[in-house]
Amino acid sequence: YQRRVHGDLTMSEKDKEYAETVLNPFISQLTAVIMENKPENPVKFVFEWARKKLETDTNEESEDSDSDNEEVTSIPLPTPKKIIQRNSVSAEAYGEWNRKELFKAKVVPKSETTAEKIKKLLDKVFMFQELDPKSITIIVNAMEEIIVNPDESIIKQKDEGNSLYIVETGTLICTKIFPNEKEPKHLRNYNSGDMFGELALLYNVPRAATITAKEKCVLWSLDRETFNNIVKDAAVKRRETYEDFISKVKLFSLLDSYEKSQLADALKIQRFNSGECIIKEGDAGNTFYILEEGDVFATKIISKDMPPSLVMEYKPGDYFGELALLKNAPRAASVFAKTNCAVVWIDRETFKRLLGPLEDILVRNMQKYEVPITVTKQMTLSQYYLDYLM
């Protein structure tokens, strides 16, 4: 994007001033509106928002600039906050020509035992798993212990956010008030090893939900500056990649944007060489897979007197193993790597923790799982076993 728009990324002082005083505030407001409403069709939403905002600005141009932030009919705008010019935000939006200030790593003194404890927590969080040891050390040094008492809210919906949090001990409750609703809706609980608060840092938007301690909790916080300099770019790229993956998987077609982003964060990658077994027929089924790259195939023992039969081939974007999570049944087929391949996966415990009871997902996609009692002429026995029992 930067190369297409700015070429070599060099800009005149006049252009920089325009970007900082006009373009940057506009993009910040637009981003906040999109993240607040999470429209299914962002292009159509932005067009409608811009059209109505232009009408409002034209009708009220005699008023001061605060009128620009009034709510547009039918499209709820979040209450804008005073624009705070951050060099890091400008750099995120406009590239190398608007450089961040020299980053000085924050250091919060802690013992080696505490540092190792934090590293183990970071190992469980997707956002930190691909960082090199030096970056991990910077993150650990910068993290600060936070004690939250029962019924205390560490994050409140629509507030500005400058930290993310990882839970060491305790349980916190996540609630959100959706547009046109008065009462908060319970979304999920956060327990040891879980992270929250990253959305405000990733997208520079207000807090999307309220997080309240159910009991006394010990958290570790990471500040915005350290996050932006060490973690953000890789985290945004990873999340966008897997959110795109998830949007193509029919099993998750009815998940909302929040659920998809949480699932994207939980996916883990695993690589297999050609000929390796990914799933073995008869084993317990506790993992759901999506093929990211390469080709794989499935075989099933139809008769003990015959070798396994080829029953399915998979291409990137295909998924397998989902009903073992739903039915708690052994694997009904074996899956092998046809070429060197990569899969992303999620285990049963994480699936339940993030998305609620598996039965709820089954109900929401009920038509996909309406299994015929008898095998039809259009479906071979092996296809029936693989599609509905695996």
C-alpha positions as CSV (number, residue, x, y, z in Angstrom):
1,Y,0.0,0.0,0.0
2,Q,2.7,2.4,0.9
3,R,4.7,1.8,-2.3
4,R,1.6,2.2,-4.5
5,V,0.6,5.5,-2.9
6,H,3.9,7.1,-2.0
7,G,6.4,5.5,-4.3
8,D,9.7,5.7,-2.5
9,L,7.9,6.8,0.7
10,T,9.5,10.3,0.7
11,M,7.0,13.2,1.1
12,S,7.2,17.0,1.3
13,E,6.8,18.8,4.6
14,K,3.5,20.1,3.3
15,D,2.2,16.6,2.6
16,K,3.3,15.5,6.0
17,E,1.5,18.3,7.7
18,Y,-1.7,17.5,5.7
19,A,-1.5,13.9,6.6
20,E,-1.0,14.6,10.3
21,T,-3.7,17.3,10.6
22,V,-6.3,16.2,8.2
23,L,-5.8,12.6,6.9
24,N,-4.7,11.0,10.2
25,P,-7.7,12.1,12.3
26,F,-10.1,11.1,9.5
27,I,-8.7,7.6,9.2
28,S,-8.7,7.2,13.0
29,Q,-12.4,8.2,13.1
30,L,-13.3,5.9,10.1
31,T,-11.4,3.0,11.7
32,A,-13.2,3.5,15.0
33,V,-16.6,3.5,13.2
34,I,-15.9,0.3,11.3
35,M,-14.6,-1.5,14.4
36,E,-17.5,-0.4,16.4
37,N,-20.1,-1.7,13.9
38,K,-18.2,-4.5,12.3
39,P,-20.3,-4.5,9.1
40,E,-20.5,-7.6,6.9
41,N,-19.9,-5.4,3.8
42,P,-17.3,-2.8,4.8
43,V,-17.2,-1.1,1.4
44,K,-21.0,-0.4,1.3
45,F,-20.9,0.7,5.0
46,V,-18.1,3.2,4.4
47,F,-19.8,4.6,1.3
48,E,-23.1,5.1,3.2
49,W,-21.3,6.5,6.2
50,A,-19.3,9.0,4.1
51,R,-22.4,10.1,2.2
52,K,-24.4,10.8,5.3
53,K,-21.4,12.5,7.0
54,L,-21.0,14.7,4.0
55,E,-24.7,15.6,4.2
56,T,-24.4,16.4,7.9
57,D,-21.2,18.5,7.4
58,T,-22.9,20.4,4.5
59,N,-26.0,21.2,6.5
60,E,-24.1,22.2,9.6
61,E,-21.0,23.8,8.2
62,S,-21.7,27.0,10.1
63,E,-21.2,25.1,13.4
64,D,-17.8,24.3,14.9
65,S,-15.8,21.2,14.0
66,D,-17.4,19.2,16.9
67,S,-20.5,18.8,14.8
68,D,-18.5,16.5,12.5
69,N,-18.6,13.9,15.3
70,E,-22.4,13.9,15.8
71,E,-24.2,10.6,15.3
72,V,-25.4,9.9,11.8
73,T,-28.9,8.5,11.5
74,S,-29.0,4.7,11.2
75,I,-25.2,4.4,11.6
76,P,-24.0,4.7,15.2
77,L,-20.8,6.6,15.5
78,P,-18.7,6.1,18.7
79,T,-18.2,9.2,20.8
80,P,-14.9,10.6,19.5
81,K,-12.1,11.3,21.8
82,K,-9.7,14.2,21.6
83,I,-7.2,13.3,18.9
84,I,-3.8,12.7,20.5
85,Q,-1.1,12.8,17.9
86,R,1.2,9.8,18.5
87,N,4.2,9.4,16.3
88,S,3.7,5.7,16.4
89,V,0.2,6.0,15.0
90,S,1.3,8.2,12.2
91,A,4.1,5.8,11.3
92,E,1.7,2.9,11.3
93,A,-0.5,4.7,8.8
94,Y,2.0,6.4,6.5
95,G,5.3,4.6,6.5
96,E,8.9,5.4,6.9
97,W,8.6,9.1,6.0
98,N,6.9,9.7,9.4
99,R,9.2,7.8,11.7
100,K,8.6,6.7,15.3
101,E,10.6,8.3,18.0
102,L,13.6,6.3,19.0
103,F,12.2,3.4,21.1
104,K,13.6,3.0,24.5
105,A,12.6,-0.3,26.0
106,K,10.7,-0.1,29.3
107,V,12.2,-2.2,32.1
108,V,10.1,-3.2,35.2
109,P,12.4,-4.9,37.7
110,K,11.5,-8.6,38.4
111,S,13.2,-11.7,39.6
112,E,14.5,-14.5,37.3
113,T,11.7,-16.8,38.6
114,T,9.1,-14.2,37.8
115,A,10.6,-13.6,34.3
116,E,10.5,-17.4,33.6
117,K,6.9,-17.5,34.8
118,I,5.9,-14.7,32.3
119,K,7.8,-16.5,29.5
120,K,5.7,-19.6,30.1
121,L,2.5,-17.4,29.9
122,L,3.7,-15.9,26.6
123,D,4.3,-19.3,25.1
124,K,0.5,-19.9,25.3
125,V,-0.4,-16.7,23.4
126,F,-0.4,-16.7,19.6
127,M,0.8,-13.1,19.4
128,F,4.2,-13.9,21.0
129,Q,4.9,-17.4,19.7
130,E,6.9,-16.3,16.6
131,L,9.0,-13.6,18.3
132,D,12.8,-14.2,18.6
133,P,14.4,-14.6,22.0
134,K,15.6,-11.0,22.1
135,S,12.1,-9.6,21.5
136,I,10.7,-12.0,24.1
137,T,13.2,-10.6,26.6
138,I,12.1,-7.1,25.9
139,I,8.5,-8.0,26.3
140,V,9.1,-9.8,29.6
141,N,11.1,-6.9,31.0
142,A,8.4,-4.4,30.1
143,M,5.5,-6.3,31.6
144,E,4.0,-5.0,34.8
145,E,2.0,-6.9,37.4
146,I,-1.6,-5.8,38.0
147,I,-3.8,-7.0,40.8
148,V,-7.6,-6.8,40.1
149,N,-10.1,-7.2,43.0
150,P,-13.4,-9.0,42.6
151,D,-16.1,-7.0,40.6
152,E,-13.4,-4.5,39.5
153,S,-13.4,-3.6,35.8
154,I,-9.9,-3.5,34.3
155,I,-11.3,-2.5,30.9
156,K,-14.5,-0.6,30.2
157,Q,-16.2,-0.6,26.8
158,K,-15.5,2.6,24.7
159,D,-12.7,3.7,26.9
160,E,-9.3,4.4,25.3
161,G,-6.9,1.5,25.6
162,N,-3.2,1.7,26.1
163,S,-2.3,-1.7,27.5
164,L,-3.1,-5.4,26.8
165,Y,-3.3,-8.0,29.6
166,I,-2.4,-11.7,30.1
167,V,-4.1,-13.5,33.0
168,E,-1.8,-15.3,35.4
169,T,-4.4,-16.4,38.0
170,G,-8.1,-15.9,38.4
171,T,-11.2,-15.5,36.1
172,L,-12.5,-12.4,34.4
173,I,-15.8,-11.9,32.7
174,C,-16.1,-10.3,29.2
175,T,-19.4,-8.4,28.4
176,K,-20.4,-6.1,25.6
177,I,-23.4,-3.8,25.0
178,F,-24.3,-4.2,21.3
179,P,-26.0,-1.4,19.2
180,N,-29.7,-1.0,20.0
181,E,-29.4,-3.0,23.2
182,K,-29.4,-1.7,26.8
183,E,-28.2,-4.7,28.7
184,P,-24.6,-6.1,28.3
185,K,-24.2,-9.6,26.8
186,H,-21.8,-12.1,28.3
187,L,-19.3,-13.1,25.6
188,R,-16.8,-15.3,27.4
189,N,-14.6,-15.8,30.4
190,Y,-10.8,-15.2,30.6
191,N,-8.7,-17.6,32.6
192,S,-5.0,-18.3,33.2
193,G,-3.0,-17.9,30.0
194,D,-5.6,-15.9,28.2
195,M,-4.9,-12.5,26.7
196,F,-7.3,-9.5,26.2
197,G,-7.2,-5.8,25.4
198,E,-5.1,-6.2,22.2
199,L,-7.8,-4.9,19.8
200,A,-7.4,-1.3,21.0
201,L,-3.7,-1.6,20.4
202,L,-3.9,-3.4,17.1
203,Y,-6.4,-1.0,15.5
204,N,-6.2,2.2,17.6
205,V,-9.9,2.0,18.5
206,P,-11.8,2.3,21.8
207,R,-12.2,-0.8,24.0
208,A,-14.7,-3.2,22.3
209,A,-16.0,-4.8,25.6
210,T,-15.9,-4.6,29.4
211,I,-13.7,-7.0,31.4
212,T,-14.6,-7.5,35.0
213,A,-12.8,-9.7,37.6
214,K,-15.0,-12.5,39.0
215,E,-12.5,-13.0,41.7
216,K,-9.1,-11.6,42.8
217,C,-6.9,-11.8,39.7
218,V,-3.2,-11.4,38.9
219,L,-2.5,-10.0,35.4
220,W,0.5,-8.9,33.5
221,S,0.1,-5.8,31.4
222,L,2.1,-4.7,28.3
223,D,2.2,-1.0,27.3
224,R,1.2,0.4,23.9
225,E,4.7,1.7,23.0
226,T,6.4,-1.7,23.6
227,F,3.6,-3.5,21.8
228,N,3.8,-1.2,18.7
229,N,7.6,-1.5,18.4
230,I,8.0,-5.2,19.1
231,V,4.8,-7.1,18.4
232,K,2.2,-5.2,16.3
233,D,3.2,-5.7,12.7
234,A,3.6,-9.5,12.9
235,A,0.4,-9.8,15.0
236,V,-1.8,-7.9,12.6
237,K,-0.5,-9.9,9.6
238,R,-1.1,-13.2,11.3
239,R,-4.6,-12.3,12.5
240,E,-5.7,-11.1,9.1
241,T,-4.3,-14.2,7.4
242,Y,-6.2,-16.6,9.7
243,E,-9.4,-14.5,9.7
244,D,-9.4,-14.8,6.0
245,F,-8.9,-18.5,6.3
246,I,-11.8,-18.8,8.7
247,S,-14.1,-16.8,6.5
248,K,-13.7,-19.5,3.8
249,V,-14.6,-22.4,6.2
250,K,-18.3,-23.2,6.0
251,L,-18.4,-24.6,9.5
252,F,-17.7,-21.1,10.8
253,S,-20.0,-19.2,8.3
254,L,-22.3,-18.0,11.0
255,L,-19.7,-16.9,13.5
256,D,-19.7,-13.1,14.1
257,S,-16.6,-11.0,13.6
258,Y,-15.6,-11.1,17.3
259,E,-15.8,-14.9,17.4
260,K,-13.8,-15.2,14.2
261,S,-11.0,-12.9,15.5
262,Q,-10.8,-14.9,18.7
263,L,-10.6,-18.2,16.8
264,A,-8.0,-16.8,14.5
265,D,-5.8,-16.0,17.5
266,A,-6.1,-19.6,18.8
267,L,-5.2,-21.4,15.6
268,K,-1.7,-23.1,15.6
269,I,0.3,-24.2,12.6
270,Q,1.9,-27.6,12.1
271,R,3.9,-28.9,9.2
272,F,4.0,-32.4,7.8
273,N,6.3,-34.0,5.2
274,S,5.0,-36.0,2.3
275,G,3.7,-39.4,3.4
276,E,3.3,-38.5,7.1
277,C,0.1,-39.4,8.9
278,I,-1.9,-36.4,10.2
279,I,-4.9,-38.4,11.5
280,K,-5.0,-42.1,12.2
281,E,-8.2,-44.1,11.9
282,G,-9.5,-45.3,15.3
283,D,-7.6,-42.7,17.3
284,A,-9.4,-40.3,19.7
285,G,-10.5,-37.2,17.9
286,N,-9.6,-34.0,19.7
287,T,-8.3,-31.7,17.0
288,F,-9.9,-29.8,14.1
289,Y,-7.7,-29.0,11.0
290,I,-7.7,-26.6,8.2
291,L,-5.2,-27.2,5.3
292,E,-3.1,-24.1,4.7
293,E,-0.8,-25.3,2.0
294,G,0.0,-28.6,0.1
295,D,-2.3,-31.6,-0.6
296,V,-3.5,-34.3,1.7
297,F,-5.7,-37.4,1.2
298,A,-7.8,-39.7,3.4
299,T,-8.1,-43.4,3.5
300,K,-10.5,-45.8,5.3
301,I,-10.5,-49.5,6.0
302,I,-13.8,-50.6,4.4
303,S,-13.1,-54.3,4.9
304,K,-10.5,-56.1,7.0
305,D,-9.7,-58.3,4.0
306,M,-8.8,-55.3,1.8
307,P,-6.2,-52.5,1.9
308,P,-7.5,-49.1,3.0
309,S,-9.5,-47.3,0.3
310,L,-8.9,-43.7,-0.9
311,V,-12.0,-41.8,0.1
312,M,-11.1,-38.1,-0.1
313,E,-8.5,-35.6,-1.3
314,Y,-8.0,-32.2,0.2
315,K,-6.8,-28.9,-1.2
316,P,-5.7,-25.7,0.6
317,G,-8.7,-24.2,2.4
318,D,-10.4,-27.5,3.0
319,Y,-11.0,-28.7,6.6
320,F,-11.3,-32.1,8.3
321,G,-11.8,-33.6,11.7
322,E,-14.6,-31.3,12.8
323,L,-17.2,-33.9,13.8
324,A,-14.8,-35.6,16.2
325,L,-15.0,-32.5,18.3
326,L,-18.8,-32.5,18.1
327,K,-19.5,-36.2,18.6
328,N,-16.6,-37.3,20.7
329,A,-16.1,-40.3,18.5
330,P,-12.9,-42.0,17.2
331,R,-11.5,-41.0,13.9
332,A,-13.3,-42.8,11.1
333,A,-10.5,-42.4,8.6
334,S,-6.8,-41.8,8.3
335,V,-5.4,-38.6,6.7
336,F,-1.9,-38.4,5.1
337,A,0.2,-35.7,3.6
338,K,0.4,-36.2,-0.2
339,T,3.0,-33.4,-0.5
340,N,4.8,-31.4,2.1
341,C,2.0,-29.4,3.7
342,A,1.0,-27.1,6.5
343,V,-2.2,-27.3,8.6
344,V,-3.6,-24.9,11.2
345,W,-5.4,-26.6,14.0
346,I,-7.4,-26.0,17.2
347,D,-8.0,-28.5,20.0
348,R,-11.3,-29.3,21.7
349,E,-10.6,-27.5,24.9
350,T,-9.7,-24.2,23.2
351,F,-12.6,-24.6,20.8
352,K,-15.0,-24.9,23.7
353,R,-13.4,-22.1,25.7
354,L,-13.5,-19.6,22.9
355,L,-16.8,-20.5,21.2
356,G,-19.0,-22.0,23.9
357,P,-20.5,-25.5,24.0
358,L,-19.9,-27.4,20.8
359,E,-23.6,-28.2,20.7
360,D,-24.4,-24.5,20.1
361,I,-22.2,-24.5,17.0
362,L,-23.9,-27.6,15.7
363,V,-27.3,-26.1,16.2
364,R,-26.3,-22.9,14.4
365,N,-25.1,-24.9,11.4
366,M,-27.8,-27.6,11.8
367,Q,-28.4,-28.1,8.0
368,K,-24.8,-29.1,7.5
369,Y,-25.2,-32.0,9.9
370,E,-28.6,-33.4,8.8
371,V,-27.3,-36.9,8.1
372,P,-29.4,-39.3,6.0
373,I,-30.3,-42.5,7.7
374,T,-29.5,-44.6,4.6
375,V,-26.7,-44.1,2.1
376,T,-28.1,-42.7,-1.2
377,K,-27.1,-43.8,-4.7
378,Q,-25.2,-40.5,-5.1
379,M,-23.0,-41.1,-2.1
380,T,-20.7,-44.0,-1.8
381,L,-20.3,-45.8,1.6
382,S,-16.8,-44.5,2.0
383,Q,-17.9,-40.9,1.3
384,Y,-20.7,-41.3,3.8
385,Y,-18.3,-42.4,6.5
386,L,-15.8,-39.7,5.9
387,D,-18.2,-36.8,5.5
388,Y,-20.4,-37.5,8.4
389,L,-18.5,-39.6,10.9
390,M,-14.9,-38.3,10.8
